[in-house]
Amino acid sequence: MIQSHANPYKSLKQHVEEVGIASNAILEKHSISVKTFIAEYIEYVVKFHDLGKAIPEFQKYIKNPEK
């Protein structure tokens, strides 16, 4: 499993899903024109914002951040 956060433990998949829910909630508070403009980009931003966490070096670090 690819880990995103150490404390609390969270998988990268779970984290991205939670960011997606939060971004959609924020987007709902905006006007139709903002939603229309941003909606096509927000999915990509959410999916790829932590892509670097999937690399082996980060995964080694996140399993023991104090080391």
N, CA, C and O atoms as CSV, one atom per row, in Angstrom:
chain,resi,resn,atom,element,x,y,z
A,1,MET,N,N,0.841,-1.182,0.000
A,1,MET,CA,C,0.000,0.000,0.000
A,1,MET,C,C,0.887,1.246,0.000
A,1,MET,O,O,1.902,1.296,0.694
A,2,ILE,N,N,0.505,2.215,-0.759
A,2,ILE,CA,C,1.243,3.478,-0.817
A,2,ILE,C,C,0.704,4.399,0.273
A,2,ILE,O,O,-0.488,4.702,0.321
A,3,GLN,N,N,1.601,4.832,1.136
A,3,GLN,CA,C,1.232,5.639,2.295
A,3,GLN,C,C,1.361,7.125,1.978
A,3,GLN,O,O,2.290,7.545,1.288
A,4,SER,N,N,0.431,7.907,2.481
A,4,SER,CA,C,0.431,9.347,2.257
A,4,SER,C,C,0.844,10.126,3.492
A,4,SER,O,O,1.598,11.095,3.394
A,5,HIS,N,N,0.359,9.712,4.649
A,5,HIS,CA,C,0.634,10.404,5.903
A,5,HIS,C,C,1.014,9.399,6.980
A,5,HIS,O,O,0.531,8.267,6.994
A,6,ALA,N,N,1.888,9.831,7.881
A,6,ALA,CA,C,2.332,8.942,8.951
A,6,ALA,C,C,1.418,9.025,10.172
A,6,ALA,O,O,1.097,8.005,10.781
A,7,ASN,N,N,1.004,10.232,10.527
A,7,ASN,CA,C,0.220,10.406,11.746
A,7,ASN,C,C,-0.887,11.420,11.515
A,7,ASN,O,O,-0.590,12.615,11.500
A,8,PRO,N,N,-2.105,11.040,11.340
A,8,PRO,CA,C,-2.561,9.660,11.397
A,8,PRO,C,C,-2.223,8.923,10.106
A,8,PRO,O,O,-2.118,9.533,9.042
A,9,TYR,N,N,-2.054,7.607,10.209
A,9,TYR,CA,C,-1.737,6.800,9.034
A,9,TYR,C,C,-2.838,6.961,8.002
A,9,TYR,O,O,-4.025,6.895,8.322
A,10,LYS,N,N,-2.433,7.169,6.775
A,10,LYS,CA,C,-3.416,7.322,5.710
A,10,LYS,C,C,-2.778,6.848,4.404
A,10,LYS,O,O,-1.629,7.175,4.109
A,11,SER,N,N,-3.533,6.078,3.630
A,11,SER,CA,C,-3.042,5.657,2.322
A,11,SER,C,C,-3.166,6.825,1.352
A,11,SER,O,O,-3.964,7.738,1.561
A,12,LEU,N,N,-2.377,6.785,0.302
A,12,LEU,CA,C,-2.438,7.839,-0.704
A,12,LEU,C,C,-3.820,7.866,-1.362
A,12,LEU,O,O,-4.354,8.939,-1.643
A,13,LYS,N,N,-4.390,6.700,-1.603
A,13,LYS,CA,C,-5.728,6.627,-2.207
A,13,LYS,C,C,-6.766,7.298,-1.311
A,13,LYS,O,O,-7.585,8.086,-1.785
A,14,GLN,N,N,-6.729,6.987,-0.026
A,14,GLN,CA,C,-7.676,7.584,0.914
A,14,GLN,C,C,-7.504,9.100,0.965
A,14,GLN,O,O,-8.485,9.843,0.953
A,15,HIS,N,N,-6.257,9.550,1.023
A,15,HIS,CA,C,-5.970,10.982,1.080
A,15,HIS,C,C,-6.513,11.701,-0.161
A,15,HIS,O,O,-7.155,12.744,-0.041
A,16,VAL,N,N,-6.262,11.154,-1.331
A,16,VAL,CA,C,-6.727,11.786,-2.572
A,16,VAL,C,C,-8.252,11.827,-2.606
A,16,VAL,O,O,-8.835,12.817,-3.049
A,17,GLU,N,N,-8.894,10.771,-2.145
A,17,GLU,CA,C,-10.364,10.762,-2.091
A,17,GLU,C,C,-10.877,11.860,-1.156
A,17,GLU,O,O,-11.840,12.554,-1.482
A,18,GLU,N,N,-10.241,12.016,-0.005
A,18,GLU,CA,C,-10.659,13.041,0.953
A,18,GLU,C,C,-10.434,14.450,0.404
A,18,GLU,O,O,-11.265,15.335,0.606
A,19,VAL,N,N,-9.320,14.658,-0.286
A,19,VAL,CA,C,-9.055,15.958,-0.905
A,19,VAL,C,C,-10.100,16.241,-1.981
A,19,VAL,O,O,-10.540,17.380,-2.136
A,20,GLY,N,N,-10.496,15.216,-2.719
A,20,GLY,CA,C,-11.532,15.380,-3.741
A,20,GLY,C,C,-12.859,15.802,-3.136
A,20,GLY,O,O,-13.530,16.689,-3.664
A,21,ILE,N,N,-13.237,15.182,-2.045
A,21,ILE,CA,C,-14.490,15.540,-1.361
A,21,ILE,C,C,-14.421,16.977,-0.859
A,21,ILE,O,O,-15.369,17.745,-1.026
A,22,ALA,N,N,-13.293,17.339,-0.242
A,22,ALA,CA,C,-13.131,18.701,0.283
A,22,ALA,C,C,-13.137,19.738,-0.840
A,22,ALA,O,O,-13.751,20.796,-0.707
A,23,SER,N,N,-12.459,19.435,-1.934
A,23,SER,CA,C,-12.419,20.404,-3.034
A,23,SER,C,C,-13.793,20.579,-3.671
A,23,SER,O,O,-14.153,21.687,-4.070
A,24,ASN,N,N,-14.552,19.510,-3.770
A,24,ASN,CA,C,-15.914,19.623,-4.304
A,24,ASN,C,C,-16.809,20.438,-3.378
A,24,ASN,O,O,-17.649,21.207,-3.846
A,25,ALA,N,N,-16.637,20.275,-2.074
A,25,ALA,CA,C,-17.428,21.054,-1.117
A,25,ALA,C,C,-17.100,22.537,-1.235
A,25,ALA,O,O,-17.994,23.381,-1.173
A,26,ILE,N,N,-15.837,22.850,-1.403
A,26,ILE,CA,C,-15.422,24.246,-1.577
A,26,ILE,C,C,-15.948,24.789,-2.896
A,26,ILE,O,O,-16.451,25.911,-2.956
A,27,LEU,N,N,-15.831,23.997,-3.948
A,27,LEU,CA,C,-16.278,24.427,-5.276
A,27,LEU,C,C,-17.781,24.723,-5.289
A,27,LEU,O,O,-18.228,25.630,-5.991
A,28,GLU,N,N,-18.552,23.967,-4.521
A,28,GLU,CA,C,-20.003,24.172,-4.474
A,28,GLU,C,C,-20.383,25.543,-3.918
A,28,GLU,O,O,-21.490,26.019,-4.171
A,29,LYS,N,N,-19.509,26.174,-3.184
A,29,LYS,CA,C,-19.796,27.481,-2.590
A,29,LYS,C,C,-19.562,28.632,-3.573
A,29,LYS,O,O,-19.835,29.789,-3.253
A,30,HIS,N,N,-19.062,28.317,-4.755
A,30,HIS,CA,C,-18.757,29.353,-5.741
A,30,HIS,C,C,-19.849,29.472,-6.801
A,30,HIS,O,O,-20.746,28.635,-6.901
A,31,SER,N,N,-19.742,30.519,-7.571
A,31,SER,CA,C,-20.721,30.793,-8.626
A,31,SER,C,C,-20.603,29.773,-9.761
A,31,SER,O,O,-19.611,29.053,-9.876
A,32,ILE,N,N,-21.633,29.737,-10.582
A,32,ILE,CA,C,-21.651,28.846,-11.747
A,32,ILE,C,C,-20.463,29.134,-12.661
A,32,ILE,O,O,-19.856,28.200,-13.184
A,33,SER,N,N,-20.122,30.390,-12.862
A,33,SER,CA,C,-19.020,30.716,-13.770
A,33,SER,C,C,-17.690,30.182,-13.235
A,33,SER,O,O,-16.866,29.685,-14.003
A,34,VAL,N,N,-17.482,30.283,-11.928
A,34,VAL,CA,C,-16.257,29.745,-11.327
A,34,VAL,C,C,-16.265,28.228,-11.420
A,34,VAL,O,O,-15.260,27.620,-11.789
A,35,LYS,N,N,-17.399,27.610,-11.087
A,35,LYS,CA,C,-17.512,26.149,-11.163
A,35,LYS,C,C,-17.211,25.661,-12.572
A,35,LYS,O,O,-16.470,24.695,-12.753
A,36,THR,N,N,-17.776,26.318,-13.556
A,36,THR,CA,C,-17.586,25.914,-14.944
A,36,THR,C,C,-16.123,26.019,-15.350
A,36,THR,O,O,-15.595,25.134,-16.024
A,37,PHE,N,N,-15.470,27.101,-14.939
A,37,PHE,CA,C,-14.074,27.308,-15.309
A,37,PHE,C,C,-13.148,26.324,-14.592
A,37,PHE,O,O,-12.245,25.762,-15.211
A,38,ILE,N,N,-13.363,26.116,-13.318
A,38,ILE,CA,C,-12.437,25.322,-12.507
A,38,ILE,C,C,-12.734,23.823,-12.565
A,38,ILE,O,O,-11.815,23.014,-12.439
A,39,ALA,N,N,-13.972,23.444,-12.749
A,39,ALA,CA,C,-14.369,22.036,-12.677
A,39,ALA,C,C,-13.537,21.139,-13.581
A,39,ALA,O,O,-13.204,20.017,-13.200
A,40,GLU,N,N,-13.200,21.613,-14.762
A,40,GLU,CA,C,-12.438,20.761,-15.675
A,40,GLU,C,C,-10.992,20.546,-15.212
A,40,GLU,O,O,-10.345,19.591,-15.643
A,41,TYR,N,N,-10.494,21.397,-14.365
A,41,TYR,CA,C,-9.114,21.278,-13.882
A,41,TYR,C,C,-9.009,20.629,-12.510
A,41,TYR,O,O,-8.022,19.957,-12.212
A,42,ILE,N,N,-10.004,20.822,-11.690
A,42,ILE,CA,C,-9.925,20.399,-10.293
A,42,ILE,C,C,-9.681,18.901,-10.148
A,42,ILE,O,O,-8.956,18.482,-9.246
A,43,GLU,N,N,-10.262,18.105,-11.003
A,43,GLU,CA,C,-10.070,16.654,-10.926
A,43,GLU,C,C,-8.601,16.282,-11.103
A,43,GLU,O,O,-8.087,15.417,-10.393
A,44,TYR,N,N,-7.930,16.929,-12.041
A,44,TYR,CA,C,-6.510,16.652,-12.273
A,44,TYR,C,C,-5.648,17.144,-11.111
A,44,TYR,O,O,-4.715,16.460,-10.689
A,45,VAL,N,N,-5.960,18.311,-10.608
A,45,VAL,CA,C,-5.205,18.864,-9.478
A,45,VAL,C,C,-5.314,17.924,-8.276
A,45,VAL,O,O,-4.315,17.626,-7.621
A,46,VAL,N,N,-6.513,17.467,-7.997
A,46,VAL,CA,C,-6.729,16.574,-6.862
A,46,VAL,C,C,-5.983,15.259,-7.068
A,46,VAL,O,O,-5.288,14.797,-6.163
A,47,LYS,N,N,-6.116,14.656,-8.232
A,47,LYS,CA,C,-5.500,13.351,-8.477
A,47,LYS,C,C,-3.979,13.384,-8.408
A,47,LYS,O,O,-3.354,12.435,-7.936
A,48,PHE,N,N,-3.387,14.473,-8.877
A,48,PHE,CA,C,-1.936,14.492,-9.022
A,48,PHE,C,C,-1.205,15.380,-8.030
A,48,PHE,O,O,0.012,15.527,-8.144
A,49,HIS,N,N,-1.889,15.978,-7.063
A,49,HIS,CA,C,-1.227,16.936,-6.172
A,49,HIS,C,C,-0.162,16.292,-5.281
A,49,HIS,O,O,0.767,16.979,-4.856
A,50,ASP,N,N,-0.270,15.020,-4.995
A,50,ASP,CA,C,0.716,14.340,-4.156
A,50,ASP,C,C,1.374,13.166,-4.884
A,50,ASP,O,O,1.774,12.190,-4.249
A,51,LEU,N,N,1.485,13.251,-6.164
A,51,LEU,CA,C,2.047,12.165,-6.961
A,51,LEU,C,C,3.442,11.769,-6.483
A,51,LEU,O,O,3.794,10.589,-6.506
A,52,GLY,N,N,4.233,12.742,-6.052
A,52,GLY,CA,C,5.581,12.467,-5.582
A,52,GLY,C,C,5.637,11.548,-4.376
A,52,GLY,O,O,6.676,10.943,-4.111
A,53,LYS,N,N,4.549,11.435,-3.647
A,53,LYS,CA,C,4.532,10.561,-2.474
A,53,LYS,C,C,4.584,9.083,-2.856
A,53,LYS,O,O,4.828,8.237,-1.996
A,54,ALA,N,N,4.364,8.766,-4.101
A,54,ALA,CA,C,4.381,7.374,-4.540
A,54,ALA,C,C,5.792,6.872,-4.836
A,54,ALA,O,O,5.980,5.671,-5.030
A,55,ILE,N,N,6.783,7.753,-4.876
A,55,ILE,CA,C,8.139,7.313,-5.205
A,55,ILE,C,C,8.745,6.550,-4.030
A,55,ILE,O,O,8.418,6.830,-2.877
A,56,PRO,N,N,9.620,5.593,-4.311
A,56,PRO,CA,C,10.200,4.755,-3.251
A,56,PRO,C,C,10.900,5.545,-2.148
A,56,PRO,O,O,10.814,5.171,-0.979
A,57,GLU,N,N,11.581,6.615,-2.491
A,57,GLU,CA,C,12.290,7.405,-1.482
A,57,GLU,C,C,11.327,7.988,-0.450
A,57,GLU,O,O,11.611,7.963,0.747
A,58,PHE,N,N,10.198,8.508,-0.905
A,58,PHE,CA,C,9.227,9.056,0.038
A,58,PHE,C,C,8.606,7.948,0.868
A,58,PHE,O,O,8.399,8.112,2.070
A,59,GLN,N,N,8.309,6.826,0.240
A,59,GLN,CA,C,7.702,5.720,0.973
A,59,GLN,C,C,8.635,5.211,2.071
A,59,GLN,O,O,8.180,4.839,3.153
A,60,LYS,N,N,9.930,5.194,1.794
A,60,LYS,CA,C,10.904,4.808,2.816
A,60,LYS,C,C,10.894,5.828,3.959
A,60,LYS,O,O,10.914,5.457,5.133
A,61,TYR,N,N,10.863,7.103,3.604
A,61,TYR,CA,C,10.843,8.176,4.604
A,61,TYR,C,C,9.569,8.123,5.456
A,61,TYR,O,O,9.658,8.191,6.682
A,62,ILE,N,N,8.421,8.006,4.855
A,62,ILE,CA,C,7.152,8.122,5.570
A,62,ILE,C,C,6.936,6.954,6.554
A,62,ILE,O,O,6.208,7.093,7.536
A,63,LYS,N,N,7.564,5.826,6.284
A,63,LYS,CA,C,7.440,4.700,7.212
A,63,LYS,C,C,8.201,4.943,8.508
A,63,LYS,O,O,7.901,4.330,9.532
A,64,ASN,N,N,9.197,5.848,8.464
A,64,ASN,CA,C,9.960,6.183,9.667
A,64,ASN,C,C,10.489,7.606,9.527
A,64,ASN,O,O,11.686,7.794,9.312
A,65,PRO,N,N,9.619,8.614,9.646
A,65,PRO,CA,C,10.012,10.012,9.391
A,65,PRO,C,C,11.085,10.561,10.329
A,65,PRO,O,O,11.793,11.501,9.970
A,66,GLU,N,N,11.213,9.988,11.518
A,66,GLU,CA,C,12.193,10.501,12.467
A,66,GLU,C,C,13.617,10.040,12.142
A,66,GLU,O,O,14.587,10.627,12.622
A,67,LYS,N,N,13.738,8.996,11.332
A,67,LYS,CA,C,15.045,8.442,11.021
A,67,LYS,C,C,15.779,9.228,9.974
A,67,LYS,O,O,16.901,8.874,9.610
